[in-house]
Amino acid sequence: MIRLLIVDDSALMRRQLAALFDGEPDFEVRLARNGVEAVLENRRFEPDVITLDINMPELDGLTALAMIMAEREVAVVMVSSLTEKGALITFEALNLGAVDFIAKPGGTISLSIDLVRAAIIEKVRTAAQARPRRTARRPVPLALPEAAWAPAPAPASAPAPAREGVVVVGVSTGGPNTLEQILPLLPLTLPWPVLVAQHMPASFTASFANRLDGLCSLKVVEVNRPMPLEAGTIYIGKGGADMVVVRRSGRLTVIAKPENDAFLWHPSAELLGRSALEQLEAANVVGVMLTGMGSDGANAFADIRRRGGRTIAESKESAVVFGMPAELIKRDGATVILPAEKIAAQVNAWLGC
């Protein structure tokens, strides 16, 4: 039985969200009207998952989240508006320990919720399996001692990285916080660009790219138009689209394409990985599979390794949701399996940084 606490100051929203789970026999649902009640119910009801509104009277969602995570470890899914402000607040919530977020329905609430019913239930079920973090995992500062940048040793026989290559990253639930731990540790000398397929709504990815740009030594951009690939740049796939690698005038370029219905998740890590293999020898591709539910990217990233490329699967010990990396491991597609805090060092070592 999954104990679910729904927290929202709107009585209508509480009823609508609760109604989604009426036909789910493995859920026990309780409601709270504000942040104060959320903190109290976290103690009394001991839920497995909390859906938490951001804008509430008495105690706002971020403050309530901080108190909840300080008192009792629980998977929290934020209910956020699809606005730039909503995105920024959501990233703060993820940094405080929330595992995922739900886009708050707009327009006619009952109709909007019906359209996303399956997605909401899936997110809550996924959260029930997640490993929430009691405290925020802050990004590593850029001004590190020189020793802290020492890369993991590369195999003695490893050749120097090719001039033309890419690092492709697939990530979903729990990803923003994990990426904030890894990407700031990639140095300016990184010889290949980094392409990140993070499952995220279209209205959030620009804000996320801007946030990462302030944390990383590398330049971070959202792929919202065709962009020639450049070393020293991290490319975040635009939400509501798929990101693929192509050649234009002989030069590697990344573009955003309309979502391909053949793939379940977007931006699709599977499509990104396949497109990289179409344009490059596998030896010139590094694949990194991070936290997330499902199997997006597992087949393509396993092909990268089978054809002579190198891949990293995030280990169970650090993954918020050990779904996507587990699927890569099942396919014998992981060159190495590492906790999040060691992944950047391995990439740096492979690329000679």
Secondary structure per residue as TSV (DSSP state, phi and psi in degrees):
chain	resnum	aa	ss	phi	psi
A	1	M	-	360.0	130.3
A	2	I	E	-98.8	118.6
A	3	R	E	-88.0	119.6
A	4	L	E	-118.3	127.1
A	5	L	E	-107.9	121.2
A	6	I	E	-102.2	122.1
A	7	V	E	-119.5	118.0
A	8	D	-	-161.3	139.8
A	9	D	S	-78.7	-10.9
A	10	S	-	-90.9	119.5
A	11	A	H	-61.2	-37.6
A	12	L	H	-65.1	-44.3
A	13	M	H	-64.2	-40.3
A	14	R	H	-59.5	-46.8
A	15	R	H	-62.9	-43.5
A	16	Q	H	-66.2	-42.9
A	17	L	H	-66.1	-42.3
A	18	A	H	-62.5	-37.7
A	19	A	H	-63.2	-27.7
A	20	L	H	-60.4	-29.1
A	21	F	T	-101.1	4.9
A	22	D	T	-60.4	-36.8
A	23	G	T	-92.3	11.4
A	24	E	-	-106.4	100.4
A	25	P	T	-65.9	-17.1
A	26	D	T	-93.4	13.0
A	27	F	E	-113.0	136.3
A	28	E	E	-113.4	119.0
A	29	V	E	-112.3	136.1
A	30	R	E	-130.2	152.8
A	31	L	E	-115.8	148.9
A	32	A	E	-137.4	146.7
A	33	R	S	-95.3	-15.5
A	34	N	S	-161.4	-179.9
A	35	G	H	-64.9	-34.8
A	36	V	H	-62.8	-47.2
A	37	E	H	-63.9	-34.2
A	38	A	H	-61.6	-45.0
A	39	V	H	-63.2	-43.4
A	40	L	H	-66.1	-43.1
A	41	E	H	-69.7	-28.1
A	42	N	H	-62.5	-32.5
A	43	R	H	-76.4	-46.0
A	44	R	H	-82.0	-47.8
A	45	F	T	-83.3	-26.8
A	46	E	-	50.8	61.4
A	47	P	-	-68.9	157.1
A	48	D	S	-84.0	-31.9
A	49	V	E	-139.3	142.2
A	50	I	E	-123.0	129.7
A	51	T	E	-97.1	125.3
A	52	L	E	-125.6	119.1
A	53	D	E	-69.5	152.5
A	54	I	S	-88.3	-47.1
A	55	N	S	-96.5	104.2
A	56	M	-	-141.3	151.6
A	57	P	S	-75.6	167.5
A	58	E	S	71.6	-53.2
A	59	L	S	-150.6	113.5
A	60	D	-	-71.1	167.8
A	61	G	H	-61.0	-40.7
A	62	L	H	-65.3	-43.1
A	63	T	H	-65.4	-43.1
A	64	A	H	-62.0	-41.3
A	65	L	H	-60.8	-45.9
A	66	A	H	-59.1	-41.6
A	67	M	H	-68.8	-40.7
A	68	I	H	-61.7	-48.1
A	69	M	H	-68.9	-27.4
A	70	A	H	-73.1	-28.0
A	71	E	H	-93.8	-42.9
A	72	R	S	-153.7	126.9
A	73	E	-	-67.4	125.1
A	74	V	-	-154.6	149.3
A	75	A	E	-79.0	121.5
A	76	V	E	-115.3	130.8
A	77	V	E	-113.1	117.0
A	78	M	E	-77.8	144.3
A	79	V	E	-105.3	109.2
A	80	S	E	-123.7	147.1
A	81	S	-	-77.4	147.7
A	82	L	S	-85.4	65.0
A	83	T	S	-130.3	167.0
A	84	E	H	-61.5	-42.4
A	85	K	H	-63.7	-42.9
A	86	G	H	-61.2	-36.7
A	87	A	H	-65.3	-46.1
A	88	L	H	-61.9	-42.8
A	89	I	H	-65.7	-39.0
A	90	T	H	-61.6	-41.7
A	91	F	H	-64.7	-34.8
A	92	E	H	-64.5	-39.2
A	93	A	H	-65.0	-42.0
A	94	L	H	-63.1	-35.2
A	95	N	H	-70.5	-24.5
A	96	L	H	-84.0	-8.7
A	97	G	T	126.7	-5.8
A	98	A	-	-62.8	147.2
A	99	V	-	-96.9	-21.0
A	100	D	E	-164.6	-179.5
A	101	F	E	-145.4	155.3
A	102	I	E	-117.4	133.8
A	103	A	E	-71.0	125.0
A	104	K	-	-69.0	125.8
A	105	P	-	-61.6	144.2
A	106	G	-	-111.9	177.9
A	107	G	S	66.5	-140.8
A	108	T	S	-72.5	111.5
A	109	I	H	-59.2	-45.9
A	110	S	H	-62.6	-41.6
A	111	L	H	-67.9	-43.5
A	112	S	H	-63.5	-42.1
A	113	I	H	-66.6	-38.5
A	114	D	H	-59.5	-35.5
A	115	L	H	-69.8	-27.7
A	116	V	T	-114.7	17.9
A	117	R	H	-55.0	-50.9
A	118	A	H	-62.2	-38.7
A	119	A	H	-66.4	-40.9
A	120	I	H	-65.1	-46.2
A	121	I	H	-61.7	-41.3
A	122	E	H	-63.1	-41.7
A	123	K	H	-63.2	-41.1
A	124	V	H	-68.2	-41.6
A	125	R	H	-62.3	-41.6
A	126	T	H	-62.4	-43.1
A	127	A	H	-61.1	-34.4
A	128	A	H	-64.1	-21.7
A	129	Q	T	-98.1	-3.1
A	130	A	S	-77.4	164.3
A	131	R	-	-108.6	88.6
A	132	P	-	-67.5	153.6
A	133	R	-	-104.1	130.5
A	134	R	S	-64.8	-37.5
A	135	T	S	-124.3	160.8
A	136	A	-	-63.7	145.1
A	137	R	-	-105.2	97.7
A	138	R	-	-73.1	146.3
A	139	P	-	-62.5	147.8
A	140	V	-	-69.5	131.2
A	141	P	-	-60.8	153.8
A	142	L	S	-72.9	-32.7
A	143	A	S	-84.8	74.3
A	144	L	-	-94.2	153.1
A	145	P	-	-59.1	150.6
A	146	E	G	-56.3	-38.0
A	147	A	G	-64.0	-29.2
A	148	A	G	-69.0	-17.3
A	149	W	G	-93.1	1.3
A	150	A	-	-60.9	124.4
A	151	P	-	-74.4	157.5
A	152	A	-	-64.2	144.2
A	153	P	-	-58.9	135.8
A	154	A	-	-89.3	151.7
A	155	P	-	-55.2	143.8
A	156	A	T	-59.8	-29.4
A	157	S	T	-89.6	0.8
A	158	A	-	-66.9	128.3
A	159	P	-	-76.0	162.7
A	160	A	-	-63.5	145.0
A	161	P	-	-61.9	144.1
A	162	A	-	-64.0	154.5
A	163	R	S	-65.0	-33.0
A	164	E	S	-113.1	118.3
A	165	G	-	-169.4	173.5
A	166	V	E	-142.5	152.4
A	167	V	E	-107.4	122.2
A	168	V	E	-111.9	136.8
A	169	V	E	-125.8	129.0
A	170	G	E	-112.7	132.6
A	171	V	E	-160.6	148.3
A	172	S	-	-139.7	-120.6
A	173	T	T	-55.6	128.1
A	174	G	T	85.6	0.6
A	175	G	H	-67.8	-46.2
A	176	P	H	-53.3	-45.9
A	177	N	H	-68.2	-38.0
A	178	T	H	-66.1	-42.2
A	179	L	H	-63.4	-35.1
A	180	E	H	-67.3	-20.0
A	181	Q	H	-84.5	-33.0
A	182	I	H	-92.6	-51.1
A	183	L	G	-63.3	-35.1
A	184	P	G	-63.8	-14.1
A	185	L	G	-91.8	2.5
A	186	L	S	-87.3	126.3
A	187	P	-	-84.7	164.6
A	188	L	T	-60.2	-23.1
A	189	T	T	-82.3	1.3
A	190	L	-	-57.3	122.6
A	191	P	-	-81.2	-14.4
A	192	W	S	-117.4	149.9
A	193	P	-	-72.6	160.5
A	194	V	E	-117.6	127.4
A	195	L	E	-115.5	123.3
A	196	V	E	-116.3	119.3
A	197	A	E	-100.1	94.5
A	198	Q	E	-105.7	120.8
A	199	H	-	-64.1	117.5
A	200	M	-	-165.5	146.6
A	201	P	-	-63.2	156.4
A	202	A	H	-59.2	-36.0
A	203	S	H	-78.4	-3.6
A	204	F	H	-103.5	-26.3
A	205	T	H	-69.8	-32.4
A	206	A	H	-64.9	-44.1
A	207	S	H	-64.4	-37.5
A	208	F	H	-66.9	-42.6
A	209	A	H	-61.8	-42.2
A	210	N	H	-62.7	-40.0
A	211	R	H	-62.9	-47.6
A	212	L	H	-64.7	-34.5
A	213	D	H	-60.7	-31.3
A	214	G	H	-79.2	-13.3
A	215	L	H	-102.5	-23.3
A	216	C	-	-104.1	151.4
A	217	S	S	-75.4	-29.9
A	218	L	S	-76.6	152.1
A	219	K	E	-71.5	138.0
A	220	V	E	-122.3	128.8
A	221	V	E	-135.9	152.9
A	222	E	E	-86.8	137.1
A	223	V	E	-84.6	91.2
A	224	N	-	-113.2	6.9
A	225	R	S	-163.6	167.6
A	226	P	-	-60.6	131.4
A	227	M	E	-134.5	119.6
A	228	P	E	-59.2	135.6
A	229	L	-	-75.4	134.6
A	230	E	-	-130.9	140.9
A	231	A	T	-61.6	153.1
A	232	G	T	78.8	16.3
A	233	T	E	-132.7	139.3
A	234	I	E	-107.9	127.6
A	235	Y	E	-109.3	120.1
A	236	I	E	-98.6	122.1
A	237	G	E	-61.9	134.8
A	238	K	-	-69.6	132.5
A	239	G	T	-62.9	151.0
A	240	G	T	77.3	11.2
A	241	A	E	-149.0	172.2
A	242	D	E	-113.3	146.6
A	243	M	E	-108.7	127.2
A	244	V	E	-135.0	155.6
A	245	V	E	-97.4	129.9
A	246	V	E	-133.8	176.8
A	247	R	E	-117.5	131.3
A	248	R	E	-129.6	121.6
A	249	S	T	55.2	37.4
A	250	G	T	79.1	0.8
A	251	R	E	-110.2	137.8
A	252	L	E	-61.6	131.0
A	253	T	E	-139.2	145.5
A	254	V	E	-109.6	137.0
A	255	I	E	-132.4	157.9
A	256	A	E	-101.3	127.9
A	257	K	E	-118.3	155.3
A	258	P	E	-55.3	148.2
A	259	E	-	-52.4	131.8
A	260	N	-	-88.3	118.6
A	261	D	T	-66.0	-12.9
A	262	A	T	-73.1	-11.5
A	263	F	S	-117.5	143.9
A	264	L	S	-82.2	-32.6
A	265	W	S	-117.4	148.4
A	266	H	S	-142.9	145.3
A	267	P	S	-57.5	138.9
A	268	S	-	-79.5	120.6
A	269	A	H	-69.9	-33.7
A	270	E	H	-62.1	-47.7
A	271	L	H	-66.3	-38.5
A	272	L	H	-61.7	-47.6
A	273	G	H	-62.5	-42.7
A	274	R	H	-62.8	-42.9
A	275	S	H	-65.9	-35.2
A	276	A	H	-63.7	-40.6
A	277	L	H	-69.3	-26.9
A	278	E	H	-70.6	-27.8
A	279	Q	H	-103.2	-15.4
A	280	L	S	-137.6	153.9
A	281	E	-	-64.5	144.8
A	282	A	G	-58.7	-31.0
A	283	A	G	-62.5	-17.8
A	284	N	G	-102.4	20.7
A	285	V	E	-128.9	131.6
A	286	V	E	-113.9	126.3
A	287	G	E	-108.0	135.5
A	288	V	E	-125.6	116.8
A	289	M	E	-107.3	119.0
A	290	L	-	-112.2	-175.5
A	291	T	S	-48.6	144.2
A	292	G	B	158.0	152.8
A	293	M	S	-85.1	147.6
A	294	G	S	98.5	-161.6
A	295	S	-	-130.2	17.0
A	296	D	T	-56.0	125.5
A	297	G	T	89.1	-11.4
A	298	A	H	-61.9	-43.0
A	299	N	H	-68.3	-47.1
A	300	A	H	-65.1	-42.1
A	301	F	H	-68.9	-34.0
A	302	A	H	-65.1	-36.3
A	303	D	H	-64.0	-36.6
A	304	I	H	-55.9	-47.0
A	305	R	H	-69.1	-43.2
A	306	R	H	-60.7	-31.6
A	307	R	T	-89.3	2.5
A	308	G	T	110.8	5.7
A	309	G	-	-87.2	-175.2
A	310	R	E	-124.7	141.7
A	311	T	E	-137.9	152.8
A	312	I	E	-124.9	132.1
A	313	A	E	-110.0	128.8
A	314	E	E	-64.2	138.2
A	315	S	-	-78.1	160.8
A	316	K	T	-60.8	-32.1
A	317	E	T	-64.0	-26.3
A	318	S	T	-112.5	-18.6
A	319	A	-	-67.8	131.8
A	320	V	S	-64.0	-44.7
A	321	V	S	-129.9	115.0
A	322	F	B	-89.4	62.0
A	323	G	S	-105.9	-65.2
A	324	M	H	-60.9	-47.6
A	325	P	H	-65.5	-34.1
A	326	A	H	-63.1	-38.7
A	327	E	H	-65.8	-37.2
A	328	L	H	-65.1	-42.4
A	329	I	H	-63.4	-41.2
A	330	K	H	-59.4	-31.6
A	331	R	T	-87.0	11.1
A	332	D	T	54.7	39.3
A	333	G	-	-103.5	4.7
A	334	A	-	-105.1	120.7
A	335	T	S	-66.7	-43.7
A	336	V	E	-139.1	155.1
A	337	I	E	-120.3	120.1
A	338	L	E	-137.8	148.7
A	339	P	-	-68.5	158.0
A	340	A	H	-53.9	-38.7
A	341	E	H	-69.5	-10.7
A	342	K	H	-108.1	-2.4
A	343	I	H	-70.8	-44.9
A	344	A	H	-59.7	-42.3
A	345	A	H	-60.7	-36.9
A	346	Q	H	-70.0	-42.6
A	347	V	H	-59.5	-46.6
A	348	N	H	-59.1	-41.0
A	349	A	H	-66.3	-45.2
A	350	W	H	-61.5	-34.6
A	351	L	T	-97.0	9.2
A	352	G	T	74.5	28.4
A	353	C	-	-93.5	360.0
